[in-house]
Amino acid sequence: MNFKHLKYFVATADTGQVSRAARLLSISQSSVTGSVRELEAILGVTLFERRAQGMELTKAGREFLQVARDILEKVDAAYQIRRGTSDISGTLKVAATYTVLGYFLPFHLGRMAQLYPHIDIQIVELNRQNIEEQLLHNQIDMAVALTSNIQREGIETLTLLKSPRRVWVPTGHVFCQGGEVSLHRIAEEPYVMLTVDEAAHSSMKYWNSHNAHPNIKLRTSSVEAVRSIVANDQGVTILSDMVYRPWSLEGRRIETVPTDVEIPTMDVGLAFNRATAVTPAMKALKSYFYSAFLSPKLQF
């Protein structure tokens, strides 16, 4: 196993398609495909299910994805030690939505603090509407948010990752017996609807587009409540891989199952006012995230 195996695998997982991964890495599709197959042979597991709409991670693939990210992040951290820290200074007021702040941003804030010790990053939690308003009025410099939800003109976004949505079920559920499950079959089960960060609105768009209607048992803004209710076999839900954890607070396991229709991904990235001048501190933050998620970084 080598670093290219890991880079190509992560790029394919993040983009969901070999063609997109190849464009991101500026290499041929056959190179990506060959590397993924080599990695599967080395590990002795299937990492992706090849589907018409793209490459979908298997359970083993999702588990290995975090391992691969950890390895690449540690190697990148070693390179950053060699490069030293930056002397760029300034203050950045950065907004983040609830989901991004809880499940995405903390690790990167730590890395930014190490790489740019002279930049004072001030974080504020805001919902999407307030982020848009404050960006347009220059009350915040940038935001890390669900770019798939951004609506206002004048706000530019840079999507960093696309997190697939899957059905969450308790271990032993009938949906775990194999294959994809339809929205109409899911609608026969009690459904737990997450409401935070416009999750309910996003959900109903794809439910309605397929002429299906969930049997909503509970609406809640708590991801942990959803996790516990599903784990205790009191309902199912559809949520993104980014917020997925295999265990509830009670120590009960949760499984994920793919749907038989393509559900929009939850997209996470940067948002900023297109008309605002970019400061060195803003450029440093944007450069960090671009390097972490979008640059092939093939120096390994």
matplotlib code that plots the C-alpha trace (Angstrom):
import matplotlib.pyplot as plt

x = [0.0, 1.3, 0.2, -1.2, -3.5, -4.9, -5.1, -6.9, -9.3, -10.2, -10.7, -13.0, -14.9, -15.2, -16.4, -18.4, -17.2, -14.0, -14.2, -14.5, -11.6, -9.5, -10.2, -9.4, -6.1, -5.3, -4.7, -6.5, -9.6, -7.8, -5.2, -7.8, -9.7, -6.5, -5.4, -8.7, -8.7, -5.2, -6.1, -9.1, -6.9, -4.3, -7.0, -9.0, -12.3, -14.6, -14.5, -17.0, -20.2, -20.1, -23.5, -25.0, -24.8, -21.3, -19.1, -20.8, -18.8, -19.5, -19.5, -15.8, -15.2, -16.7, -14.7, -11.5, -12.2, -11.6, -8.4, -7.1, -7.9, -6.1, -3.0, -2.9, -3.5, -0.7, 1.7, 0.6, 1.2, 4.7, 5.3, 3.9, 6.5, 9.2, 7.7, 7.3, 4.4, 3.3, 3.8, 0.5, -1.4, -4.8, -8.3, -10.9, -14.5, -15.9, -19.4, -20.4, -23.7, -24.7, -23.9, -20.6, -19.5, -20.3, -19.1, -16.6, -14.8, -13.1, -10.2, -9.5, -9.5, -6.8, -4.7, -5.2, -4.0, -0.8, -0.1, -1.2, -0.5, -0.8, -4.3, -7.0, -9.9, -13.2, -16.0, -19.7, -22.5, -25.3, -28.0, -27.9, -30.1, -28.0, -24.8, -26.1, -27.2, -24.0, -21.8, -23.5, -23.2, -19.6, -20.3, -18.4, -15.4, -16.2, -18.4, -18.0, -21.5, -23.7, -23.1, -26.0, -28.3, -26.8, -29.3, -28.5, -27.0, -23.6, -22.3, -19.7, -19.2, -16.4, -17.6, -15.1, -16.9, -20.1, -21.5, -23.9, -27.2, -28.3, -31.0, -30.1, -31.5, -30.8, -28.8, -30.9, -33.5, -35.1, -33.5, -30.1, -30.9, -29.4, -29.9, -31.2, -34.4, -37.1, -38.5, -42.0, -40.7, -39.0, -42.3, -43.9, -41.6, -41.8, -39.6, -37.5, -37.1, -34.0, -34.9, -31.6, -29.8, -32.9, -32.6, -36.3, -36.7, -33.9, -35.4, -38.9, -37.6, -36.3, -39.3, -41.7, -39.8, -40.3, -44.0, -43.4, -44.2, -42.4, -44.4, -43.0, -43.0, -40.8, -39.2, -36.1, -33.1, -30.9, -28.8, -28.1, -31.8, -32.2, -29.3, -30.7, -34.3, -33.0, -30.6, -33.4, -35.6, -38.2, -37.8, -35.6, -34.2, -32.1, -29.0, -25.6, -22.4, -20.8, -23.0, -23.1, -21.6, -22.1, -23.1, -25.8, -25.2, -26.6, -24.0, -26.4, -25.3, -26.7, -26.3, -26.7, -28.4, -28.4, -31.6, -32.6, -32.9, -30.2, -30.6, -28.8, -25.6, -25.0, -22.4, -20.0, -17.7, -16.7, -19.0, -17.9, -19.0, -18.0, -17.6, -15.4, -11.6, -9.7, -7.3, -4.1, -5.9, -8.9, -6.6, -4.7, -7.9, -9.2, -5.8, -5.7, -9.1, -8.3, -5.1, -6.8, -9.7, -9.3, -5.5, -4.1, -0.9, 1.0, 4.3, 4.1]
y = [0.0, 3.5, 7.1, 7.2, 4.3, 6.4, 9.7, 8.1, 6.2, 9.4, 11.4, 8.8, 8.6, 12.4, 13.0, 9.8, 9.2, 8.0, 10.7, 13.5, 12.0, 11.8, 15.5, 16.5, 14.7, 15.6, 11.9, 9.4, 7.5, 4.2, 5.2, 5.9, 2.7, 0.6, 2.1, 1.5, -2.1, -2.6, -1.2, -3.6, -6.5, -5.5, -5.1, -8.1, -6.2, -4.4, -0.7, 0.5, -0.7, 0.3, 1.8, 3.7, 7.0, 6.5, 4.9, 4.2, 3.2, -0.1, -0.5, -1.5, 1.4, 3.9, 2.4, 2.6, 6.1, 7.5, 5.5, 6.8, 10.4, 10.0, 8.6, 11.4, 14.1, 12.9, 12.8, 16.2, 17.4, 16.1, 18.1, 21.2, 20.8, 20.9, 24.0, 25.8, 28.1, 31.2, 34.7, 35.9, 37.9, 39.3, 38.7, 36.5, 36.4, 33.1, 31.9, 28.2, 26.4, 24.0, 20.8, 22.1, 23.3, 20.0, 17.5, 19.2, 22.3, 21.6, 19.5, 22.1, 24.9, 23.1, 22.7, 26.3, 27.4, 25.4, 26.6, 30.3, 31.1, 34.9, 34.7, 35.3, 33.2, 34.2, 31.6, 32.4, 29.9, 31.2, 29.7, 29.9, 33.0, 35.0, 33.8, 35.1, 38.4, 39.0, 38.1, 40.5, 43.3, 42.5, 41.7, 38.4, 37.6, 34.1, 31.1, 27.4, 26.1, 23.7, 25.2, 23.1, 25.4, 28.8, 30.9, 34.6, 36.3, 37.8, 35.0, 32.8, 29.2, 26.7, 23.1, 21.0, 17.7, 16.0, 13.8, 11.0, 10.5, 7.0, 5.3, 4.8, 1.6, -0.4, -3.6, -6.5, -4.4, -5.9, -3.3, -4.8, -8.1, -6.8, -4.5, -1.0, 0.2, 2.4, 5.6, 4.0, 1.1, 3.6, 5.4, 2.3, 2.7, 5.3, 8.1, 10.5, 13.9, 16.0, 19.7, 21.5, 23.4, 23.1, 19.3, 18.8, 21.2, 19.4, 16.0, 16.9, 18.1, 14.7, 12.9, 15.1, 14.7, 11.0, 11.3, 9.7, 10.8, 9.8, 8.6, 11.2, 10.0, 12.8, 16.1, 17.1, 19.4, 16.9, 14.5, 12.5, 12.1, 10.8, 8.4, 7.0, 6.6, 4.7, 2.6, 1.6, 0.4, 3.2, 4.6, 5.1, 8.2, 9.4, 11.5, 12.2, 10.1, 13.2, 13.0, 9.2, 7.4, 3.7, 3.8, 5.6, 7.1, 3.9, 1.8, 0.4, 0.0, 1.8, 0.6, 2.4, 1.2, 2.8, 3.9, 2.9, 6.5, 9.1, 11.5, 14.8, 14.9, 17.3, 19.7, 21.4, 24.3, 27.9, 30.9, 34.5, 37.9, 38.0, 41.8, 41.9, 42.4, 39.2, 39.9, 37.8, 36.0, 35.2, 33.9, 31.7, 30.1, 29.5, 28.1, 25.8, 24.2, 24.0, 22.2, 19.9, 18.9, 19.9, 19.8, 16.4, 17.0, 14.2, 15.0, 12.0]
z = [0.0, -0.8, -0.5, -4.0, -3.2, -0.3, -2.2, -5.1, -2.8, -0.8, -3.9, -5.3, -2.1, -1.8, -5.4, -5.8, -9.4, -10.9, -13.6, -11.1, -9.0, -12.1, -13.0, -9.4, -9.5, -13.1, -14.0, -16.2, -15.1, -15.7, -13.1, -10.5, -11.3, -11.2, -7.9, -6.3, -7.5, -6.2, -2.8, -2.6, -3.4, -0.8, 1.9, 0.7, 0.9, -1.5, -0.9, -3.5, -5.0, -8.7, -9.6, -12.5, -10.6, -9.4, -6.8, -3.5, -0.4, 1.2, 4.9, 4.8, 2.5, 5.0, 7.8, 5.8, 4.6, 8.1, 8.5, 5.1, 6.1, 9.4, 7.7, 5.0, 7.6, 9.8, 6.9, 5.8, 9.4, 9.2, 6.0, 7.7, 10.5, 7.9, 6.3, 9.6, 10.6, 8.7, 9.9, 8.3, 10.9, 11.2, 12.6, 10.9, 12.0, 10.7, 11.0, 11.0, 11.0, 13.8, 11.8, 10.4, 13.8, 15.5, 12.9, 10.6, 11.8, 15.2, 13.8, 11.1, 13.6, 15.5, 12.3, 11.4, 14.8, 14.4, 10.8, 11.3, 15.0, 14.3, 12.9, 15.4, 14.2, 15.9, 15.5, 15.7, 15.2, 12.9, 10.8, 7.0, 6.8, 9.2, 7.6, 4.2, 5.8, 7.7, 4.7, 2.5, 5.1, 5.8, 9.5, 9.1, 6.8, 5.7, 6.6, 6.7, 6.0, 4.0, 0.6, -0.8, 1.2, 0.2, -1.8, -1.9, -4.9, -4.3, -2.1, -3.7, -2.4, -2.6, -1.9, -0.1, 0.3, -0.7, 2.0, 0.8, 2.5, 3.5, 5.6, 9.3, 10.9, 14.0, 13.8, 12.7, 10.9, 7.8, 5.6, 6.5, 4.8, 1.5, -1.4, -1.8, -0.2, -1.8, -0.4, -0.5, 1.6, 4.0, 4.3, 5.8, 8.9, 11.7, 10.6, 12.7, 11.0, 11.9, 11.7, 12.4, 9.6, 7.4, 7.3, 7.2, 4.2, 2.4, 3.1, 1.9, -1.4, -2.4, -0.8, -2.7, -6.0, -5.8, -4.8, -1.4, 2.1, 5.3, 8.3, 10.7, 14.3, 15.7, 14.7, 16.6, 16.3, 18.1, 16.1, 19.2, 19.8, 16.3, 16.8, 20.0, 18.7, 15.6, 17.6, 20.0, 17.0, 17.4, 13.9, 10.9, 9.2, 6.2, 7.1, 5.7, 6.3, 7.9, 11.0, 11.1, 14.0, 14.5, 18.2, 20.2, 23.6, 25.1, 23.2, 20.6, 17.0, 14.0, 10.4, 7.1, 4.0, 0.5, -1.2, -4.7, -5.9, -6.0, -3.0, -3.1, -1.1, 1.8, 0.6, 3.0, 2.1, 2.3, 1.6, 1.2, -0.2, -3.8, -3.6, -0.5, -0.9, 0.1, 3.0, 3.6, 6.5, 4.4, 1.6, 4.2, 5.4, 1.8, 0.9, 3.8, 3.0, -0.7, 0.1, 2.6, 0.3, -3.3, -4.0, -5.1, -3.1, -4.8, -3.3, -1.0]

ax = plt.figure().add_subplot(projection="3d")
ax.plot(x, y, z, "-o")
ax.set_aspect("equal")
plt.show()
